[in-house]
Structures are given as structure tokens and as C-alpha cells.
Amino acid sequence: MQTKLTLRLEEALIEKAKAWAKERHISLSQAVADFFAQLPKQKQKKNLSHLSPWTQRLIGAAAGKGKAPTAEEVRRDYLDYLDAKHR
């Protein structure tokens, strides 16, 4: 069953999208439907287990999910990494 969808976009963007679709001999509705069909079915959680704990914390801090590691934590993680590397 098809349902109508209303989008509010800048006029220049709409004209650009219409021209793009016309060049490809498809309707703008089909272009939008094709785009939406490519979206993942569900949000996939990234597997960060292969990264060091320090790197994982940096990613979390950059995403606003925590604080950046302290200099001491960075030093300790690096020493742990070297210890594991040279065993």
C-alpha cells in the first residue's frame, strides 16, 4: 500500500533533485523510495572490542558519552599495551 509523504525542503534543493531524477528517467518519488529502501533495517551497534580501552573511551568522549581519558590513564593503557605486546 502506498501512502503520501510530504517533505519540506528548500526550493533550490527540490529543483536540483527533480533535475537529477529527470536525467535518470525516474520520478522523484521513486528516487526517494529507492533511497529509503537502502536504509538499514535496524541500528547496528558498532563492535569496538578490537580497539584498546583508551581508544574506546576516546570514541565515547567524542560522541559525548563520557569524559576523555586522563594523562595517567593514557600512560597506564600504553604501558599495558607494551607489556602485552612484548610477552
Phi, psi and omega in degrees: 000129178266143179230146180285140177233130178254128178243142175250114182225163175298142183302320180297323179292320178297315180297320178297317180294320179296317179297319179299313181294319181298319178301331183261004178058043174228160177281158177296325176299318179293321178299316179294317179298318178297319178298310181298327180295336180276350180293144178297149182294323179214158180293127179260129179280133181288137177271109181255010187296338180281353180266154178295156179303323179298313180296320178299319179293322178298316179298317178297320180294319180295328180275001179080021183258011180170184181264156178291152180293149177283167178300321179295320178295320178298314180299315181296316179297321180293319178295320176298319179298312180297319179300314180291325182294323186259021176273000000 
